[in-house]
Amino acid sequence: MALQSLLLRLGLLVAAQSASATLRIASDVATIEHTPGQIAIDQFYNGNATIVEGGIAVLVRSSTSIQLGTNAEIPSLKTYATSKNLRIIYTMTETYYRIVANRKAGIETLADLKGKRIATIPTTTAAYFAEKYLATVGLNSSDYSLVSGSTCMMQPCRANTMPAQIVAGAVDAIALWEPTPQVAVDMLGGDAVIFQDRGLYREIVNLQSTTDALGDPDTRKEIVAFVKAVMKAQKVFNEDPESLYERVAEIVGSDPGVIKRAWGIHGWRGALAPDIVEVLIEEEKYVAGLQRRKPWSDEEVTALVDFSITEEALANLDNSE
């Protein structure tokens, strides 16, 4: 009995150690942007890791059960308002947004969106992009209507989704992350009018953690190893995308053809975006307005970013692992 009790205790100890060594990453699993993390788990990460539905809001609520999360820069600023232990540590994907309009609505130029209905998701990076882009042709928020719509990952699309709405004429344009705009382009065919300015704005989806997780030596070691695995995955995203279309489509619930056509909208840097602090400082003014609070100082915004994990991963990156 004593031996059985000892073996039971040892088994529980091993199980507890195994559970504690498992990284859990909270992400919006219906987005292309998070998929380098899943490919890293599939092909390059030697530890235990799993991706769960959610994002950084789930991360900061989880105490120690989730160690990482992914979200774009505006959700980061929103969450940081109440969770100052949040830290951006690595860039997963950069997405160069576009507005897709319906030519049948009399739209040929960006300025033609005056008085039009544009489907998006309010208070997100997409809404921020739309407002910033339309301002370049002198349009302010009172010159058009931003209305809510739902995503569609592949055809057929439900009636309340943005691609179905634009084809039906319920809205005149859409602004969102992929692949919903690509689905709209496919459905509109020759009536699709695409507006894009890659120098104006890109969504920066970052891997994020907390000071508690980063401060634990064992967890930090696993996070660095995971970031190295993501770097290797991103190399495949850049150099051999054909090998990933089906898997990425499976992960997000889309069609490989749609994923292939939307692929070039994205970028996989293999590092933390070097201008992330400057981007956050600019966007903080927008987020402060949404949250009806005073904007933070540049120093407060800068504290949201921790470059050390990326630096450690790059310094120890070994493609032979």
C-alpha positions, 0 to 999 in steps of 0.5 A, spaced: 500 500 500 505 504 501 508 503 494 502 504 491 501 511 495 508 513 493 507 511 485 500 515 486 503 521 489 509 521 483 504 520 478 500 526 480 506 530 481 508 528 474 501 530 471 501 537 475 508 538 472 506 536 465 500 541 465 504 546 468 508 546 462 503 546 457 502 553 454 495 555 452 494 561 447 487 565 447 486 567 440 480 569 435 480 562 432 476 565 426 482 569 423 488 568 419 492 572 423 493 567 429 495 561 424 502 562 424 501 560 432 497 553 430 502 552 424 508 553 429 505 548 434 503 543 428 510 543 425 516 546 430 514 547 437 517 541 441 513 543 447 506 542 449 501 548 447 494 549 445 490 555 442 483 556 445 478 561 443 478 568 446 484 573 445 487 578 450 481 579 454 481 572 456 489 572 457 488 577 463 482 574 466 485 567 466 490 568 472 495 563 470 491 558 466 493 562 460 500 564 458 499 568 451 494 571 447 493 574 440 490 581 438 491 587 434 494 593 437 487 597 438 484 591 443 491 591 446 490 599 448 483 597 450 485 592 455 491 595 457 487 600 460 484 596 466 490 590 465 497 594 466 500 587 466 499 586 459 505 586 455 506 585 447 512 581 445 512 579 438 508 580 432 504 574 429 501 578 422 501 584 419 494 585 415 494 591 410 486 592 410 482 594 404 475 597 403 471 593 398 465 597 394 460 595 390 460 599 383 453 598 382 452 603 388 456 609 383 462 608 387 469 609 383 473 613 387 474 613 395 471 620 395 464 617 392 463 613 399 460 620 401 453 619 403 454 611 403 453 605 408 460 602 410 459 595 413 464 594 419 465 592 426 465 598 430 470 600 435 475 595 432 481 596 428 477 596 421 473 601 423 479 605 425 482 604 418 476 606 415 475 613 418 483 614 417 482 612 410 476 616 408 479 622 412 485 622 406 479 625 401 476 630 406 471 625 409 469 625 416 465 621 420 458 625 419 459 624 411 458 616 411 455 611 415 459 605 419 454 600 420 455 593 423 455 586 419 458 579 420 463 576 417 463 570 412 469 565 411 467 562 405 460 562 400 455 561 401 454 567 406 448 568 410 444 574 409 446 578 415 454 577 413 457 583 409 459 580 403 451 578 402 449 585 404 454 588 399 451 584 393 444 585 395 445 593 396 444 593 403 450 596 404 455 600 399 462 598 401 465 593 407 472 594 411 474 588 415 480 583 416 480 578 411 478 573 408 471 577 409 473 582 404 476 577 399 469 573 399 465 579 397 470 581 392 469 574 389 461 575 390 461 581 386 466 579 381 467 585 376 462 590 380 468 590 386 472 596 387 478 595 391 481 601 395 487 600 399 493 604 401 499 600 404 502 606 407 497 609 411 495 603 416 496 596 417 493 591 422 498 589 427 496 582 430 501 581 436 503 575 441 502 578 448 503 575 455 503 578 462 508 580 467 507 574 471 508 569 466 514 573 463 517 573 470 516 566 471 523 563 469 520 556 467 514 559 463 518 564 460 523 559 457 517 556 454 514 562 451 521 564 448 521 557 445 514 558 442 516 564 439 522 561 436 517 556 433 513 561 430 519 565 427 520 558 423 513 557 421 513 564 419 518 563 414 514 557 411 508 562 410 513 567 406 517 562 402 512 556 401 505 558 402 502 553 397 504 548 402 499 552 407 493 554 404 489 547 405 491 547 413 490 555 414 483 554 411 481 548 415 484 552 421 479 558 420 473 555 417 474 557 410 476 555 403 483 554 400 482 558 394 479 564 398 485 563 403 490 563 397 487 569 394 487 573 400 494 571 402 498 577 399 494 582 404 498 579 409 505 580 412 509 575 416 515 579 419 519 574 423 520 579 429 516 584 433 514 590 428 519 595 429 514 601 429 509 598 434 511 603 439 510 609 435 503 606 432 500 605 439 502 612 441 498 614 435 492 610 436 492 611 443 488 618 442 483 614 438 482 609 444 482 614 449 476 617 445 472 611 445 473 609 452 472 617 454 478 618 458 485 622 458 490 619 453 496 616 456 503 619 456 508 616 451 512 613 457 505 609 459 504 607 452 511 604 451 511 600 457 506 596 454 511 593 449 516 588 451 522 587 446 526 582 450 522 576 448 523 577 441 531 579 442 532 572 446 528 568 441 532 571 435 539 571 439 538 563 440 534 561 433 537 555 431 534 552 424 536 545 426 532 544 432 
